[in-house]
Amino acid sequence: MIYKAGLGFRIIFIKAQQERKFYPNPPCFFMNAMLPPQENMPKDPGISRIPTGRSTALIIALALVLALPCWAAPPRPAGCIRVQVTATVNSGEEWKTPIGQGWVFRILPIIPGPDGYTGWDLVVDRDPPAGYPDALLLATPPYNSINEREVGTTFGLRSQDAIGWNPRSFHFFTDPTAFLQAQKLYLDLSSRLQSQSGASGREDPAVARLTQQLMAMQSGAAAGELRILDAGLAPGTGDPAPFARNWALHASYMSYILVPQSGNNSTPRGELDWIRFSLSLWLPDTWKTPPGLTTAPAPCQH
């Protein structure tokens, strides 16, 4: 991963998501006005601040302001159904359920790596899988940064902070054609951003165009929520990162069970052993769900 490219993605898509949440069809001049508190969020406890990549981020942001027209309000289905599932997933294990029409919702274990991360990634993919990136990652920016789709001890979070960030909201593609198109856009955009960051900040005019196309496609994505009901964890011994203090406070009011740390050695980030969760997905009322899923009519979420 290139930090500069990752930061450029993060600035662009956090702004876009914030605007779309509060303004269904926002005026373009709001593009520079919505900066979230995560702007200087550290990547990991060992890194005090993410390198700014200021020139790359500035080029991308300016390109968007100049080239990105206001996107249309997302098409709203006549009605929706809410799919709800309650289950438990253990550390290092995968949980999955078919959700209909050739799609599968997966909760995949995070690769521990040398730092011993624990937790899970939320994934929506075809059956059989259609490759990286998946339909939930594509529709839930920011990319290469802390994100609601990752429940884990990454990006400076302790185990108790990870469950305190609750519930987790996300979006995902449900149209196979749109999903494949978004995959191609993302891979092309990622390649161009990495090349641009290594080319002395030289601007690639295709970056703004590809970003615009990807953001426009996200407006039609379905919505979901994962709510943690209970958990087993070994708490981290470090102090919470400044951006995670509210999540740490929220965790103190949640139900969870203390479990021994593997190796019986406490660590600053701790470990997630298991979570019990409630998963909600809002899908068009014409959606064909497989037998066994609990569904009910519900207002569509955006």
C-alpha angles and dihedrals in degrees: 000000000000111000094211093052091045092052092049090054090046096052094046099045099039088055092047094049093047092051095045091049094058103023116042091197106015125191113254095242089070089071093094097036104069110075115160125216091253092074094111097032114151120240094220139350089262092058115063095199135004111253105259100227083202100174094049094046091047093051092050094045092049091048090054095047091051099038107029115088122201109284120233121253110270116263108261119216118230089248143339142222123221117224113202128188131173119200147136129244125193130214113279093012134107126231122194143166132185111242099189141265094058097307129123129195112216135185105202128191116250113245104254096217121181091309094059099238117187131195140064144280122225111230137179114193144154122267106265094032117260096209135248131007103035127216094259096049091050094052097040111065150203097088126208090016143082107305141174091242092068117072103187152095093277131116093032098308123139120216092258091049091052093057092040089063090081137188105024118213124199145156133226140186118252100178110085094209093050089046094055091045091051090050091056092047092049095049092047092047093047091051093049093047092052091048091047093051089054095047099074091270094300108168120243107208090208092066095077092044094050092045091051092052093048094048091049091054092051091062091075096050124122122247132237143173134203116200119191110223100177138350146189115222147153103231120234116247095213126094117265116261112253092251091051100051095101091050090050089052092048091051090060088066095047131094114252140142124231114234129183117268113247108264088019090261118124117225134195093250099036124201139278111223102176142336133207110210147174115227120201124186125183111211134170113280089242091061116125108223124193120250115278099036117120111232136172136173110267141163112272116256123217 
